[in-house]
Amino acid sequence: MSGVKVIHGAEEEEIPESGKVISENYDNTDFVKKIKYRDFTHLITIDFDKHQNKTRETRFPLDNLTYKSITAYHENGKISESGFYGSRLKKDGVWTCFDEQGKLTKTEIYENGKLISTE
């Protein structure tokens, strides 16, 4: 899983007002590094590499900032991994992994951070 970083929680994140987008650019360029915005229920952050490919998208429920979903991407823009973190930021529910062509390679089911099954 190349290029995947997990940020634990959104407690340190600046939460924009509804309808406002916060962006962060790479130094010395106009290329976007990260955008943050919110809908009615979530804070959404999207990270980009220096070629403007999406590398990660996270969704934090505003009423419970210790729960989040994560989607990580390969350099070619295809999803590499997707899943959820539940209480105490432990993997929970279904996690899926994909190869660089987008083919499903593995499905894992977690319960409160413990791997229950792998397909």
C-alpha positions as a Python dict, from the first residue, in 0.01 Angstrom:
ca = {
    (1, 'M'): (0, 0, 0),
    (2, 'S'): (217, 279, -126),
    (3, 'G'): (163, 635, -15),
    (4, 'V'): (-95, 565, 256),
    (5, 'K'): (-88, 774, 570),
    (6, 'V'): (-351, 759, 838),
    (7, 'I'): (-424, 1066, 1047),
    (8, 'H'): (-580, 969, 1377),
    (9, 'G'): (-890, 1173, 1435),
    (10, 'A'): (-994, 1517, 1320),
    (11, 'E'): (-972, 1687, 1656),
    (12, 'E'): (-676, 1894, 1533),
    (13, 'E'): (-842, 1983, 1201),
    (14, 'E'): (-981, 2328, 1134),
    (15, 'I'): (-1346, 2276, 1051),
    (16, 'P'): (-1463, 2517, 781),
    (17, 'E'): (-1804, 2675, 792),
    (18, 'S'): (-2067, 2514, 575),
    (19, 'G'): (-2014, 2621, 213),
    (20, 'K'): (-1650, 2727, 270),
    (21, 'V'): (-1354, 2537, 120),
    (22, 'I'): (-1009, 2552, 277),
    (23, 'S'): (-720, 2469, 46),
    (24, 'E'): (-349, 2422, 102),
    (25, 'N'): (-101, 2446, -185),
    (26, 'Y'): (245, 2299, -235),
    (27, 'D'): (527, 2548, -171),
    (28, 'N'): (624, 2767, -470),
    (29, 'T'): (343, 2634, -692),
    (30, 'D'): (-27, 2679, -743),
    (31, 'F'): (-81, 2303, -721),
    (32, 'V'): (-331, 2198, -456),
    (33, 'K'): (-200, 1978, -176),
    (34, 'K'): (-521, 1945, 29),
    (35, 'I'): (-877, 2071, 32),
    (36, 'K'): (-1122, 2059, 322),
    (37, 'Y'): (-1492, 2128, 318),
    (38, 'R'): (-1800, 2011, 500),
    (39, 'D'): (-2147, 1905, 414),
    (40, 'F'): (-2431, 1890, 664),
    (41, 'T'): (-2287, 1591, 852),
    (42, 'H'): (-1918, 1542, 761),
    (43, 'L'): (-1581, 1714, 736),
    (44, 'I'): (-1425, 1594, 409),
    (45, 'T'): (-1053, 1621, 333),
    (46, 'I'): (-895, 1532, 0),
    (47, 'D'): (-517, 1511, -46),
    (48, 'F'): (-337, 1540, -381),
    (49, 'D'): (17, 1458, -494),
    (50, 'K'): (233, 1708, -686),
    (51, 'H'): (83, 1584, -1015),
    (52, 'Q'): (-269, 1663, -887),
    (53, 'N'): (-369, 1297, -850),
    (54, 'K'): (-599, 1231, -556),
    (55, 'T'): (-408, 1029, -295),
    (56, 'R'): (-653, 1013, -6),
    (57, 'E'): (-1006, 1111, 85),
    (58, 'T'): (-1135, 1105, 442),
    (59, 'R'): (-1480, 1170, 585),
    (60, 'F'): (-1518, 1265, 952),
    (61, 'P'): (-1871, 1270, 1098),
    (62, 'L'): (-1906, 1606, 1272),
    (63, 'D'): (-2097, 1459, 1564),
    (64, 'N'): (-1827, 1199, 1638),
    (65, 'L'): (-1480, 1298, 1524),
    (66, 'T'): (-1324, 970, 1641),
    (67, 'Y'): (-1488, 779, 1353),
    (68, 'K'): (-1376, 812, 994),
    (69, 'S'): (-1366, 646, 656),
    (70, 'I'): (-1053, 639, 446),
    (71, 'T'): (-991, 582, 79),
    (72, 'A'): (-629, 556, -37),
    (73, 'Y'): (-520, 570, -401),
    (74, 'H'): (-239, 430, -615),
    (75, 'E'): (-29, 681, -817),
    (76, 'N'): (-248, 610, -1121),
    (77, 'G'): (-559, 732, -938),
    (78, 'K'): (-718, 391, -885),
    (79, 'I'): (-832, 304, -533),
    (80, 'S'): (-581, 95, -337),
    (81, 'E'): (-768, 60, -7),
    (82, 'S'): (-1097, 161, 149),
    (83, 'G'): (-1239, 112, 496),
    (84, 'F'): (-1361, 260, 823),
    (85, 'Y'): (-1216, 340, 1162),
    (86, 'G'): (-1459, 308, 1452),
    (87, 'S'): (-1426, 383, 1821),
    (88, 'R'): (-1073, 443, 1946),
    (89, 'L'): (-973, 462, 1579),
    (90, 'K'): (-957, 88, 1529),
    (91, 'K'): (-1040, -74, 1197),
    (92, 'D'): (-1406, -173, 1189),
    (93, 'G'): (-1629, -334, 931),
    (94, 'V'): (-1530, -420, 574),
    (95, 'W'): (-1190, -315, 436),
    (96, 'T'): (-1117, -369, 67),
    (97, 'C'): (-781, -372, -114),
    (98, 'F'): (-726, -333, -488),
    (99, 'D'): (-429, -375, -723),
    (100, 'E'): (-307, -95, -951),
    (101, 'Q'): (-549, -201, -1226),
    (102, 'G'): (-847, -164, -988),
    (103, 'K'): (-904, -538, -938),
    (104, 'L'): (-1020, -642, -590),
    (105, 'T'): (-736, -836, -426),
    (106, 'K'): (-857, -877, -70),
    (107, 'T'): (-1154, -815, 156),
    (108, 'E'): (-1104, -808, 531),
    (109, 'I'): (-1365, -780, 802),
    (110, 'Y'): (-1269, -618, 1132),
    (111, 'E'): (-1449, -584, 1458),
    (112, 'N'): (-1312, -319, 1695),
    (113, 'G'): (-961, -352, 1545),
    (114, 'K'): (-954, -733, 1540),
    (115, 'L'): (-938, -911, 1205),
    (116, 'I'): (-1240, -1145, 1188),
    (117, 'S'): (-1211, -1284, 835),
    (118, 'T'): (-1026, -1243, 506),
    (119, 'E'): (-1157, -1323, 159),
}
